[in-house]
Amino acid sequence: MNLKSENLVEIRRDFHRFPELGFKEKRTKGKIIGYLKELGLDVHSGAGIVGVLRSGEGNKVIGLRADMDALPIREKNTHDYVSNNTGVMHACGHDGHMAMLLGAAHKLSTNANFSGTIVFIFQPNEELGLGAKAMMDEGLLENFPMQEIYGMHNLPGVPTGELLTRSGIICSSESLFEIKIKGMGGHSSMPQLGRDAITIGAEVVQALQTIISRRIASGSGAVVSVTEFISNGQRNVLPGETILKGDVRTRRPDDRKKIELFLHQIASGIASAHDIEIEVSFETEFIETNNHIKPTEAVLKTAKKSGLKVTDCKPMSFSEDFAHFSNAVPGCFFLFGNGIDGANNKPLHSSDYDFNDDLLPIGADFWANLAKNRLSIEG
């Protein structure tokens, strides 16, 4: 199958039929490598895939990034290209992201009216925030030194093809915490003889909710959520151990560091009050994604030239590991509306989500136009 625009739907649906989890994108990588080689690009494979396209005498290098991985979700759709890999699904649109970037590679390689170098980046494991760092650890930025880098994601609930972005913070960080409460189990009829880890855990959960309302400004965009409450209790046995797991989102590194400190303070205080031990771990995989001014201006200018509606959006609460790229190279992350009707309006990560095929030519054209504008032959 070649990469002509009319085949992008079939390519996207083929990716959808065979989704693969992060760092397991074997078939996906093989298909992408085949397409890029068919176009004559210089292809490099490691954790992810890099395709290099050069034209003219220009020295400028820009990077265009798409993500490849799927999610551990059982698909509930009934269309004729549902996932063949049970329990794995493209529920975030990465199938469409890959197809659009491949479409742009086709347009730019067959009509190379630009001067410079384009680095097409197909990244693994975006969902767990590990793929960008893996490619950087392999020397992506040293081997392919770029002056600018761009990333894109679809967004349901917004009209198809409407572009959203902003300078500065665009996506929140995500930190994961785990709180281990080591109490003393006992008989449910005599709680005074033990240290009930469920009651203490509930006290910790309640206290954590005061971080945003009393320690961090409510308008900061920070969120603290407890997502798991696990104990070793039984029907008539009070648990001696409880594990709380959760998620923190912030738009500022300072807020992220303060929340980590407050978590430790709360745990220490409650442990002291109950004469028990509480351990806290706090790890950040996704840092805050910040857009640089000039690349963002380039995206907005290209969108307006392309006749697309543009929205200066508010910062998003979700996270993106594109942040690791744009923290090292001036970049811009932007969003395309996936549609407002029916299946196109299903939330990201839902079992009945589907990427909107009408967005494929819009995205492919935009990527190509952006590259040509940034690598203009006229300068």
C-alpha positions in Angstrom: 0.0 0.0 0.0 1.4 3.4 -0.9 1.0 6.7 1.0 -1.2 8.7 -1.4 -3.7 10.8 0.5 -6.7 8.7 -0.5 -5.1 5.7 1.3 -4.6 7.5 4.7 -8.0 6.2 6.0 -7.0 2.6 5.2 -3.6 3.1 6.8 -5.1 4.6 9.9 -7.6 1.8 10.2 -4.9 -0.8 9.8 -3.0 0.7 12.7 -6.3 0.7 14.6 -6.8 -3.1 14.0 -3.4 -4.0 15.4 -2.7 -1.7 18.4 0.3 -2.3 20.5 1.3 -1.1 24.0 4.3 1.1 24.8 7.7 -0.3 23.9 5.9 -3.3 22.2 5.1 -1.5 18.9 6.8 -4.1 16.8 4.3 -4.4 14.0 3.5 -0.7 14.0 7.2 0.2 13.7 7.6 -2.3 10.8 4.8 -0.7 8.9 6.1 2.8 9.4 9.7 1.9 8.4 8.3 0.3 5.3 6.3 3.4 4.4 9.2 5.8 5.0 11.7 3.7 3.0 9.2 3.6 0.2 9.4 7.4 0.2 13.2 7.3 0.0 13.7 8.8 3.5 16.8 8.0 5.6 15.3 5.8 8.3 16.7 5.0 11.8 15.1 2.6 14.2 15.7 2.3 18.0 13.2 2.8 20.7 11.2 4.8 18.2 11.7 5.6 14.5 13.3 8.6 12.9 12.9 9.4 9.2 15.1 12.2 7.7 14.1 14.1 4.6 16.6 16.7 3.2 16.1 19.2 0.3 18.0 22.2 -0.9 21.0 23.9 0.7 19.3 25.1 3.9 21.0 24.3 7.3 17.8 24.5 9.4 16.5 21.3 10.9 13.0 20.9 12.3 11.3 17.9 14.0 7.7 16.7 13.6 6.6 14.2 16.2 3.7 11.6 16.3 3.1 8.9 19.0 2.6 5.2 18.3 1.4 3.4 21.4 -2.1 2.2 22.3 -3.8 1.6 25.6 -4.7 -1.5 27.7 -8.5 -1.0 27.0 -11.0 -3.5 25.7 -12.6 -1.9 22.7 -16.4 -1.7 22.6 -16.8 -0.3 19.1 -18.6 -2.3 16.4 -17.1 -0.9 13.2 -15.2 -3.2 10.8 -11.7 -2.3 12.0 -12.0 -2.9 15.7 -8.9 -4.1 17.6 -7.7 -7.6 16.8 -5.6 -7.5 20.0 -7.9 -8.2 22.8 -7.6 -5.8 25.7 -5.5 -3.3 23.7 -7.0 -0.4 21.8 -6.1 2.9 20.1 -8.3 4.9 22.4 -6.3 8.1 22.2 -6.0 8.7 18.4 -2.3 7.7 18.0 -3.4 5.7 15.0 -4.5 8.9 13.4 -1.5 10.9 14.5 0.8 8.4 12.8 -1.2 8.4 9.6 -1.3 12.2 9.3 2.5 12.4 9.8 3.0 9.7 7.2 0.7 11.6 4.8 2.9 14.7 5.4 6.0 12.7 4.6 4.5 11.6 1.3 3.5 15.2 0.4 6.9 16.6 1.3 9.0 13.9 -0.3 7.0 14.0 -3.6 7.0 17.8 -3.7 10.1 18.9 -1.9 9.8 22.7 -2.3 11.6 23.5 0.9 15.2 24.0 1.9 16.5 22.3 5.0 16.0 19.1 6.9 12.8 17.5 8.3 13.1 14.9 11.1 9.9 12.8 11.3 9.8 11.4 14.8 7.6 8.4 15.6 7.7 8.0 19.4 6.9 4.9 21.5 5.2 4.8 24.9 3.7 8.3 25.2 0.9 7.0 27.5 3.3 6.2 30.4 5.6 9.2 29.7 8.6 7.1 29.0 9.0 7.2 25.2 10.4 10.7 24.7 13.1 10.1 27.3 14.0 6.8 25.8 14.6 8.4 22.4 16.6 11.2 24.0 18.7 8.7 25.9 19.5 7.0 22.6 20.9 10.3 21.4 18.0 11.7 19.3 18.9 15.3 19.8 22.6 14.8 19.4 22.3 12.7 16.3 19.6 14.9 14.8 20.2 18.4 16.1 17.0 20.4 15.6 16.3 24.1 16.0 12.6 23.5 16.5 10.3 20.7 17.3 6.5 20.3 17.0 3.9 17.9 18.4 0.2 17.5 17.9 -2.8 15.7 19.5 -6.5 15.4 18.6 -9.2 16.7 21.0 -12.8 15.4 20.9 -15.6 17.9 21.6 -14.0 20.6 19.3 -15.1 21.1 15.7 -13.1 19.0 13.2 -9.9 20.7 12.2 -10.1 23.7 14.6 -6.6 24.3 16.0 -5.9 25.1 19.6 -2.6 26.2 21.2 -1.0 28.9 23.3 2.4 30.2 24.3 3.6 29.2 27.7 2.1 26.3 29.6 -0.1 24.1 27.5 -0.2 20.8 29.4 0.1 19.9 33.1 2.7 17.7 34.7 1.7 14.3 36.2 3.3 12.9 39.3 2.3 9.6 40.9 2.4 9.1 44.6 2.1 6.0 46.9 1.5 6.1 50.6 2.1 3.0 52.6 0.4 2.9 56.1 1.8 0.4 58.5 -0.7 0.0 61.4 -1.6 -3.0 63.5 -4.3 -5.5 62.5 -6.8 -6.8 64.9 -10.3 -8.2 65.5 -13.1 -6.0 64.1 -14.9 -6.3 67.5 -12.0 -4.8 69.4 -10.5 -2.0 67.3 -9.0 -0.3 70.4 -6.4 -3.0 70.5 -5.0 -2.4 67.1 -4.1 0.4 64.7 -6.8 0.3 62.0 -5.1 1.2 58.8 -8.4 1.8 57.0 -9.5 4.6 59.4 -6.0 6.1 59.3 -6.0 5.9 55.5 -9.3 7.7 55.3 -7.9 10.4 57.5 -4.9 10.7 55.1 -7.3 10.9 52.1 -9.3 13.7 53.8 -6.2 15.6 54.7 -4.8 15.5 51.2 -7.9 17.3 49.9 -6.9 20.3 51.9 -3.7 20.8 49.9 -5.5 22.6 47.0 -8.1 24.3 49.0 -5.8 25.5 51.9 -2.2 25.3 50.8 -2.2 25.8 47.0 -4.4 28.4 45.3 -7.6 26.9 43.9 -7.0 28.7 40.6 -3.6 27.3 40.1 -4.8 24.4 38.0 -3.2 21.9 40.4 -5.1 18.7 41.2 -4.5 16.0 43.8 -6.5 12.8 43.4 -6.4 9.5 45.3 -7.1 6.8 42.8 -6.6 3.6 44.7 -7.2 2.5 48.3 -5.9 -1.0 49.0 -5.9 -2.8 52.4 -5.3 -6.3 53.7 -8.4 -6.5 55.8 -11.0 -9.2 55.8 -14.7 -9.6 56.8 -13.9 -9.5 60.5 -10.3 -8.5 60.4 -9.1 -4.9 60.7 -6.3 -4.3 58.3 -2.8 -3.6 59.5 -1.6 -2.2 56.2 -3.1 0.1 53.7 -1.7 1.5 50.4 -3.0 4.7 48.9 -2.1 5.6 45.3 -2.8 8.8 43.5 -2.1 11.3 40.9 -1.0 15.0 41.0 -1.3 17.5 38.2 0.3 20.9 38.2 1.1 23.7 35.8 4.1 25.1 37.7 7.2 23.2 38.9 7.0 25.2 42.2 3.5 23.9 42.9 4.6 20.4 42.1 7.5 20.6 44.6 5.2 22.2 47.3 2.6 19.4 46.9 5.3 16.8 47.3 6.4 18.5 50.5 2.9 18.8 51.8 2.3 15.1 51.2 5.2 14.2 53.4 4.2 16.7 56.1 0.6 15.3 56.2 1.8 11.7 56.3 4.4 12.5 59.0 1.8 14.3 61.2 -0.8 11.6 61.0 1.8 8.8 61.6 2.9 10.6 64.7 -0.7 11.1 65.9 -1.4 7.4 65.6 2.0 6.1 66.6 2.6 4.2 63.4 4.8 4.4 60.4 3.8 5.9 57.0 6.0 5.9 53.9 5.6 8.2 50.9 7.0 8.0 47.4 6.5 10.7 44.8 7.6 10.3 41.2 7.2 12.6 38.2 7.2 11.0 34.7 5.5 13.9 32.8 6.8 17.4 33.4 4.9 20.5 32.5 4.7 21.2 28.7 5.6 24.7 27.8 5.3 26.2 24.3 8.0 28.6 23.1 6.9 31.9 21.5 8.4 31.6 18.0 7.4 28.1 17.2 3.9 28.8 18.5 3.7 31.9 16.3 4.7 29.7 13.4 1.9 27.2 14.1 -0.6 30.0 14.4 0.6 31.7 11.2 0.4 28.4 9.2 -3.0 27.6 10.5 -4.4 31.0 9.5 -2.7 30.7 6.0 -4.4 27.3 5.7 -7.8 28.8 6.5 -8.2 26.9 9.8 -10.1 28.3 12.7 -7.6 29.1 15.5 -8.3 29.2 19.3 -6.0 30.5 22.0 -6.8 27.8 24.5 -6.4 27.6 28.2 -3.8 25.2 29.7 -4.9 21.6 29.6 -5.1 19.4 32.7 -3.8 16.3 30.9 -0.1 15.6 30.5 2.2 15.0 27.5 5.7 13.7 27.4 6.4 15.9 24.4 7.4 18.2 27.3 10.8 16.4 27.4 11.4 17.4 23.8 10.3 21.0 24.1 12.2 21.3 27.4 15.4 20.7 25.4 14.5 22.3 22.0 12.2 25.3 21.3 8.9 23.7 20.4 5.1 24.0 20.2 2.5 21.4 21.1 -1.0 22.0 19.5 -4.3 20.3 19.3 -6.8 19.6 16.4 -10.5 19.3 17.0 -11.7 15.7 16.5 -15.3 16.6 16.0 -18.4 17.3 18.1 -20.8 14.6 16.9 -21.3 10.9 17.6 -18.2 8.7 17.8 -16.0 11.7 17.1 -17.0 13.3 20.4 -16.2 10.3 22.7 -13.7 11.2 25.4 -10.0 10.2 24.9 -9.3 6.9 26.6 -12.9 5.7 26.4 -13.6 2.2 25.1 -15.9 3.6 22.4 -13.6 6.4 21.2 -12.5 6.5 17.5 -10.3 8.9 15.6 -12.1 11.1 13.0 -10.9 10.1 9.5 -12.1 13.5 8.2 -9.1 15.0 10.2 -6.5 12.9 8.3 -6.1 15.2 5.2 -6.4 18.3 7.3 -3.6 17.2 9.6 -1.4 15.9 6.8 -1.7 19.2 4.9 -1.0 21.2 8.0 2.2 19.3 8.8 3.4 19.7 5.2 2.5 23.4 5.2 4.2 24.0 8.5 7.4 22.4 7.4 7.4 24.4 4.1 6.8 27.6 6.0 9.7 26.9 8.5 12.0 25.8 5.7 11.1 28.3 3.1 13.3 28.4 0.0 13.0 32.2 0.1 14.7 32.3 3.5 
